Every structure is written in structure tokens, then in C-alpha cells.
Amino acid sequence: MKDHDKDLIGRIVLSKAGRDKGDIFIVVGQIDQDYVLIANGANRSVDKPKKKKMKHLELRPDYLGKIRDKLLKGQKLFDSEIRKSLETL
């Protein structure tokens, strides 16, 4: 994984297209420069994240620091942690 790929991990995104249009997610992984994996802990879990094109997402300036750190260190992340963090936004 390249350094610029790690910049998106933990980033808050808003879906601009598809069935989930208008929903807020967190980036939990990056496949390449065009695709990322997103989850919100409710209908998209960390174990089964959604593959989404970057052009269908609006990047928010916010990061979830604790979640980002856990993802980068490879620690176990629970859906409840993501849900609680997204609810505070």
C-alpha cells in the first residue's frame, strides 16, 4: 500500500450515487486509485464493506482518528465503534 493510499483510510465520505445516495460512510480500505471499500457499521459492516468508485463519493474533511489507527495497525474493529463515531457527526 502506498502512502497516498493510507490518506483515505478513516476518512468520512458521503455517497453521491446508488441506492445509498446521501448516506455517510467511512473508508475502511482502498483497492486502487478508483475504488475504495466503505462501511457504516449498520447496513454495511466492516466484515463486508461496499466497493465504491471514488467518483461516486464526496470526500469530507473529517477523519475518525481512533478508527483510522485501528485499521492501519490491523486491530479488530467492531461495527458498533463505527456506528457510534458516525452518530456523533
FENMO-V724869 format. One record per pair of residues at least 12 apart in sequence whose C-alpha atoms are under 7 Angstrom apart, sorted by sequence separation. I is the first residue (numbers start at 1). J is the second residue. If there is no record, write none. Layout:
I;J  I;J
//
This chain:
13;25  26;38  27;39  37;49  38;50  12;25  13;26  25;38  26;39  37;50  38;51  12;26  25;39  26;40  37;51  11;26  12;27  25;40  36;51  37;52  10;26  11;27  35;51  36;52  10;27  35;52  36;53  9;27  10;28  35;53  36;54  8;27  9;28  34;53  35;54  9;29  34;54  5;30  46;79  45;79  41;79  17;56  41;80  16;56  15;56  16;57  41;82  42;83  15;57  16;58  40;82  41;83  14;57  15;58  28;71  40;83  13;57  14;58  13;58  14;59  13;59  12;59  13;60  12;60  12;62  11;62  12;63  11;63  10;63  11;64  10;64  10;65  10;67  10;68  9;68
//
